[in-house]
């Protein structure tokens, strides 16, 4: 099980926002890997951001989670193919579905968001780059506006006496990548910073412990001071820290 209290501040804020907002825009350090702690002191599993968010969403009660990006189209992160088929999704054997237009993608997403009996989550990856693709450029503003408009009409769903919204979660490099009119009280913006001291220490500790023998770990675990390396790696992403070590 996920240890919610070990999530970084931005992830805890995301977790707490799910019953309150129908759309969340995560921006900043979105291409890193993110350690997920599962009730052990230092051990973690590393995820790319869509997978990391999927784990958090499942903890909150979401059982139907898909990712959408302009290159790969839709892909299933959590849930059975048959569930999505009920809403018009036609996934292949790899649980992927290519789309030919943002208009077609919007129609499918809206079917999920307007389901009044189940909660779903759609993670929109590479949101900063949709309007850079010639095939989507002319549709991008309409796609955004339609989802923006829907955020005013979507109601939370009662799941086991807990009210939760079906979610749209954008992953964007900068909050400025969205038009000014998309900054609204219905939508929560959360910045993902570079890893803090605790996360960097755990990454560094695991790297060094995995390169030593069991006997060396027993001897040196309490004596090893990671302070200098933690200071040197301030401002680095998790990927950059691994490359350094």
C-alpha positions as CSV (number, residue, x, y, z in Angstrom):
1,X,0.0,0.0,0.0
2,X,1.1,3.6,-0.7
3,X,2.3,5.5,2.4
4,X,0.4,8.8,1.7
5,X,2.3,10.6,4.5
6,X,5.6,9.9,2.6
7,X,4.4,11.5,-0.6
8,X,6.1,14.8,-1.4
9,X,4.1,18.0,-0.7
10,X,3.0,18.5,-4.3
11,X,1.7,14.9,-4.5
12,X,-0.1,15.2,-1.1
13,X,-1.7,18.4,-2.5
14,X,-2.8,16.5,-5.6
15,X,-4.3,13.7,-3.5
16,X,-6.2,16.2,-1.4
17,X,-7.5,18.1,-4.4
18,X,-9.3,15.1,-6.0
19,X,-12.6,15.6,-4.1
20,X,-12.5,19.4,-4.7
21,X,-11.6,20.0,-8.3
22,X,-12.4,18.3,-11.6
23,X,-9.3,19.4,-13.4
24,X,-5.6,19.6,-12.3
25,X,-2.7,21.0,-14.2
26,X,0.7,19.6,-13.0
27,X,3.6,21.6,-14.3
28,X,7.4,21.8,-13.8
29,X,9.6,18.8,-13.3
30,X,7.2,16.4,-15.2
31,X,9.7,14.3,-17.1
32,X,11.6,12.9,-14.1
33,X,11.1,9.6,-12.3
34,X,9.2,9.7,-8.9
35,X,9.9,7.4,-6.0
36,X,6.8,5.8,-4.5
37,X,7.3,4.5,-0.9
38,X,5.2,1.6,0.3
39,X,5.6,1.4,4.0
40,X,9.3,0.8,4.1
41,X,11.9,3.2,5.4
42,X,14.0,3.8,2.3
43,X,12.8,1.3,-0.3
44,X,10.8,2.7,-3.2
45,X,9.6,1.9,-6.6
46,X,10.4,4.5,-9.3
47,X,7.7,5.6,-11.8
48,X,7.4,7.9,-14.7
49,X,4.8,10.6,-13.8
50,X,1.7,9.0,-15.4
51,X,2.3,5.7,-13.6
52,X,3.1,7.6,-10.3
53,X,-0.2,9.5,-10.6
54,X,-2.1,6.3,-11.4
55,X,-0.9,4.8,-8.1
56,X,-2.1,7.8,-6.2
57,X,-5.5,7.8,-8.0
58,X,-6.0,4.1,-7.2
59,X,-5.3,4.8,-3.6
60,X,-8.1,7.4,-3.7
61,X,-10.5,4.9,-5.3
62,X,-10.1,5.4,-9.0
63,X,-10.2,2.1,-10.9
64,X,-10.5,3.4,-14.5
65,X,-7.5,5.5,-15.6
66,X,-6.3,6.2,-19.1
67,X,-3.5,8.3,-20.6
68,X,-3.8,10.4,-23.7
69,X,-1.0,12.0,-25.7
70,X,-0.7,13.4,-29.2
71,X,1.6,10.7,-30.5
72,X,0.3,7.4,-29.0
73,X,-3.3,8.4,-28.5
74,X,-5.1,6.7,-25.6
75,X,-3.5,3.9,-23.5
76,X,-4.9,2.1,-20.4
77,X,-3.1,2.7,-17.1
78,X,-5.7,1.0,-14.9
79,X,-8.9,-0.8,-15.8
80,X,-10.3,-3.5,-18.1
81,X,-10.6,-3.0,-21.8
82,X,-14.2,-4.0,-21.7
83,X,-15.0,-1.1,-19.3
84,X,-13.7,1.4,-21.8
85,X,-15.4,-0.3,-24.8
86,X,-18.7,0.7,-23.2
87,X,-17.7,4.4,-23.8
88,X,-16.7,3.8,-27.4
89,X,-12.9,3.2,-26.9
90,X,-11.5,0.5,-29.3
91,X,-8.2,-0.5,-27.8
92,X,-5.8,-2.9,-29.6
93,X,-4.0,-5.9,-28.2
94,X,-1.5,-3.5,-26.6
95,X,-4.2,-1.5,-24.9
96,X,-3.7,1.5,-27.1
97,X,-5.9,3.4,-29.4
98,X,-4.7,5.9,-32.0
99,X,-6.9,8.9,-32.7
100,X,-7.1,11.0,-35.9
101,X,-8.4,14.2,-34.4
102,X,-8.7,16.1,-31.1
103,X,-12.4,16.4,-31.8
104,X,-12.7,12.6,-31.7
105,X,-10.6,12.5,-28.6
106,X,-12.8,15.0,-26.9
107,X,-16.0,13.1,-27.6
108,X,-14.5,10.0,-25.9
109,X,-13.2,11.9,-22.9
110,X,-16.6,13.6,-22.4
111,X,-18.3,10.3,-22.3
112,X,-16.1,9.3,-19.3
113,X,-16.6,12.6,-17.6
114,X,-20.4,12.6,-17.9
115,X,-20.8,9.2,-16.4
116,X,-22.8,9.8,-13.2
117,X,-22.3,6.4,-11.7
118,X,-18.5,5.8,-12.0
119,X,-15.4,7.9,-11.6
120,X,-12.6,7.9,-14.2
121,X,-9.4,9.7,-14.7
122,X,-7.8,10.9,-17.9
123,X,-4.1,12.0,-17.8
124,X,-3.2,14.2,-20.7
125,X,0.5,13.9,-21.3
126,X,2.7,16.3,-23.3
127,X,0.0,19.0,-22.9
128,X,2.6,21.7,-23.8
129,X,3.0,20.3,-27.3
130,X,-0.4,19.6,-28.8
131,X,-0.5,22.8,-30.7
132,X,3.0,22.2,-32.1
133,X,1.7,19.3,-34.2
134,X,0.3,20.4,-37.5
135,X,-2.4,17.7,-37.4
136,X,-3.8,19.1,-34.2
137,X,-2.9,22.8,-34.3
138,X,-6.2,24.0,-35.7
139,X,-8.3,21.9,-33.2
140,X,-6.3,22.6,-30.0
141,X,-8.1,25.7,-28.8
142,X,-11.5,24.1,-29.4
143,X,-10.3,21.0,-27.5
144,X,-9.2,23.1,-24.5
145,X,-12.3,25.2,-24.5
146,X,-14.7,22.3,-24.6
147,X,-12.9,20.7,-21.6
148,X,-12.8,24.0,-19.8
149,X,-16.5,24.5,-20.4
150,X,-17.3,21.0,-19.2
151,X,-15.5,21.7,-15.9
152,X,-18.3,24.1,-15.0
153,X,-21.0,21.4,-15.5
154,X,-19.4,18.2,-14.1
155,X,-20.7,17.1,-10.7
156,X,-18.9,14.8,-8.2
157,X,-19.9,11.2,-8.0
158,X,-20.8,9.5,-4.7
159,X,-18.5,6.5,-4.3
160,X,-18.9,4.6,-1.0
161,X,-20.0,7.9,0.7
162,X,-17.1,9.8,-0.8
163,X,-17.6,12.5,-3.3
164,X,-15.0,12.4,-6.1
165,X,-14.8,14.0,-9.5
166,X,-13.9,12.2,-12.7
167,X,-10.6,13.8,-13.4
168,X,-8.7,15.5,-16.2
169,X,-5.0,15.8,-15.3
170,X,-2.8,17.8,-17.6
171,X,1.0,17.3,-17.6
172,X,2.6,20.5,-18.8
173,X,6.1,22.0,-18.8
174,X,4.9,25.5,-17.7
175,X,1.7,26.8,-16.4
176,X,2.0,29.6,-19.0
177,X,1.6,27.0,-21.7
178,X,-2.2,27.3,-21.1
179,X,-4.1,30.4,-22.2
180,X,-5.0,33.0,-19.6
181,X,-8.6,32.1,-19.7
182,X,-7.8,28.6,-18.5
183,X,-6.7,30.0,-15.2
184,X,-9.9,29.6,-13.2
185,X,-11.1,28.6,-9.7
186,X,-12.5,25.4,-11.1
187,X,-9.0,24.2,-12.1
188,X,-6.0,23.6,-9.7
189,X,-2.5,24.3,-10.8
190,X,0.2,22.4,-8.9
191,X,4.0,22.9,-9.5
192,X,6.2,19.8,-9.3
193,X,9.6,20.9,-8.0
194,X,12.9,19.1,-8.3
195,X,13.4,16.4,-5.5
196,X,13.9,17.7,-2.0
197,X,16.6,16.7,0.5
198,X,14.8,13.7,1.7
199,X,14.1,12.3,-1.7
200,X,17.6,12.9,-2.9
201,X,19.0,11.2,0.3
202,X,16.9,8.1,-0.3
203,X,18.0,7.9,-3.9
204,X,21.6,8.4,-3.0
205,X,21.4,5.9,-0.1
206,X,19.9,3.2,-2.3
207,X,22.4,3.7,-5.1
208,X,25.4,3.3,-2.7
209,X,23.8,0.4,-0.7
210,X,23.1,-1.5,-4.0
211,X,26.8,-1.2,-5.0
212,X,28.1,-2.6,-1.7
213,X,28.1,-6.1,-0.3
214,X,25.7,-7.0,2.5
215,X,28.6,-7.0,5.0
216,X,29.8,-3.6,3.9
217,X,26.2,-2.3,4.3
218,X,26.0,-3.7,7.8
219,X,29.4,-2.1,8.7
220,X,29.0,1.3,7.0
221,X,25.3,2.0,6.9
222,X,25.2,4.1,10.1
223,X,28.6,5.7,9.4
224,X,28.0,6.9,5.9
225,X,27.3,10.7,5.7
226,X,25.5,11.7,2.5
227,X,25.4,15.4,3.4
228,X,27.9,16.5,0.9
229,X,26.3,14.6,-2.0
230,X,22.9,15.9,-1.0
231,X,24.2,19.5,-1.1
232,X,25.9,19.0,-4.4
233,X,22.7,17.5,-6.0
234,X,20.4,20.3,-4.9
235,X,18.4,21.5,-7.9
236,X,19.0,18.3,-9.8
237,X,16.3,16.0,-11.1
238,X,16.2,12.3,-10.0
239,X,17.5,11.3,-13.4
240,X,20.4,13.7,-13.2
241,X,21.3,12.4,-9.8
242,X,21.5,8.8,-11.1
243,X,23.6,10.0,-14.0
244,X,26.0,11.7,-11.6
245,X,26.4,8.7,-9.4
